[in-house]
Amino acid sequence: MRYNFDLIINRRNTNSVKWDSSQEDILPMWVADMDFRTADPIIQALEKRVQHGIFGYASIPDAYYEAEVSWWAKRHHFKIKKEWIEISTGVIPSLSAVVQAFTEPGDKVLIQSPVYNYFNSSITNNRCEIVRNELKYNGESYEIDFEDFEQKASDEKVKVFIFCNPHNPVGRVWSRNELQRLGEICLKYNVLVVVDEIHRDLIYRGSKHIPFASVSELCLMNSITCTAPSKTFNLAGLKTSNIIVANEEYRKKVNRSLNINEAIEPNAFGIEALIAAYNEGEEWLDQLLDYLQGNRDYLISFINERIPELKVVIPEATYLVWMDCSSLGIGSKELCNKIFEDGRLRINDGSAYGETGEGFIRMNIACPRAFLVEGMERLEGVVKSTYLKTEMEEIR
Ligand SMILES: Cc1ncc(COP(=O)(O)O)c(C=O)c1O
């Protein structure tokens, strides 16, 4: 069937973090969920479950594991085993549980900034220190500074590396060669690789996601991979995610830690949604990817033609677009405040993702095209007034 991603659905008054946390006239293009209705088979499966009318504690059926295994095989060409799967209420609870299981307070955890900011709390809440391997911005896209990475990984206090594959917010899909080099360095210094692959299905044409664990047997056995259907199918509120751990010794530790944190109880609706998504959601996803591609390309043309003061870091993955606003000469926090106050548009301030995110903004483009057009016009209005004002101040 043909899905209509242009359809505008009012999300106000649905307890939506994105829509209900700011005034009515604010257009929200920030937190990472989508303004699209999910795939019909998922809605039907949930409706069927609702009709039963009893929502007691749930157990995980075989069909759930089979759906997860089959998704890995058909979308990512990687054969995982059912017994490698641990379930959890979310990727962030999983990361916290893993950090807790594999570190002692005072240990260090490596990340690559700028990066999704909740990694920080998973580390510091476990009384560990954050060590940053800053990604290198070459004016167009981001690369890994391997020399710096190796030097940081060689610190014997560094026990875990939390790796974002593909990367939020810089939009990189890491190559096999990059994955391999990271894997080799981590193995050399006994650093466990915890891979966040929550955005793995949202890849633009021309790029291909490679699961870190699929690169080699060594990568597989020295890694823990966190995934979820939540970003792909817009199911974040259902609190259902999986952790893939091939190494049996690690798996026991992860399971114990999830239990200690009570993050392992399944959500009755999440189970049904995941099964339907992974068994019957491909048609919807392929159409979503075409639509997102159109949104991404629209944004790139708009910026190039109408707001050339900004520069798009063209994403290879994710519906989150990272833009360089450093030429405006004002801090990204101040710019976001202006965009919010004057433009009535809510986007993310890049500095929230680490110091090197200063001078950048992040915009969520997973919305009907009409919202994107409106958002771009609001952004243009603020940038033009801010930019012109700065120029005039310089003249004075
Ligand atoms: C890289 C990354 N990891 C994890 C999450 C959140 O995952 P969860 O809602 O399953 O805790 C997000 C949400 O934006 C994300 O971008």
The ligand as an SDF file (V2000), in Angstrom:
LIG
                    3D

 16 16  0  0  0  0  0  0  0  0999 V2000
   22.0030    7.6900   19.5200 C   0  0  0  0  0  0  0  0  0  0  0  0
   20.7930    7.5370   20.3920 C   0  0  0  0  0  0  0  0  0  0  0  0
   20.7810    6.5830   21.3340 N   0  0  0  0  0  0  0  0  0  0  0  0
   19.7170    6.3980   22.1500 C   0  0  0  0  0  0  0  0  0  0  0  0
   18.5980    7.2000   22.0490 C   0  0  0  0  0  0  0  0  0  0  0  0
   17.4560    7.0000   22.9920 C   0  0  0  0  0  0  0  0  0  0  0  0
   17.1340    5.6590   23.0910 O   0  0  0  0  0  0  0  0  0  0  0  0
   16.0090    5.1250   24.0590 P   0  0  0  0  0  0  0  0  0  0  0  0
   14.8110    5.9950   23.8940 O   0  0  0  0  0  0  0  0  0  0  0  0
   15.7810    3.7110   23.5930 O   0  0  0  0  0  0  0  0  0  0  0  0
   16.5730    5.1740   25.4510 O   0  0  0  0  0  0  0  0  0  0  0  0
   18.5760    8.2210   21.0840 C   0  0  0  0  0  0  0  0  0  0  0  0
   17.4170    9.1130   20.9670 C   0  0  0  0  0  0  0  0  0  0  0  0
   17.4440   10.1120   20.3210 O   0  0  0  0  0  0  0  0  0  0  0  0
   19.6940    8.3760   20.2320 C   0  0  0  0  0  0  0  0  0  0  0  0
   19.7220    9.3120   19.2760 O   0  0  0  0  0  0  0  0  0  0  0  0
  1  2  1  0
  2  3  1  0
  2 15  2  0
  3  4  2  0
  4  5  1  0
  5  6  1  0
  5 12  2  0
  6  7  1  0
  7  8  1  0
  8  9  2  0
  8 10  1  0
  8 11  1  0
 12 13  1  0
 12 15  1  0
 13 14  2  0
 15 16  1  0
M  END
$$$$
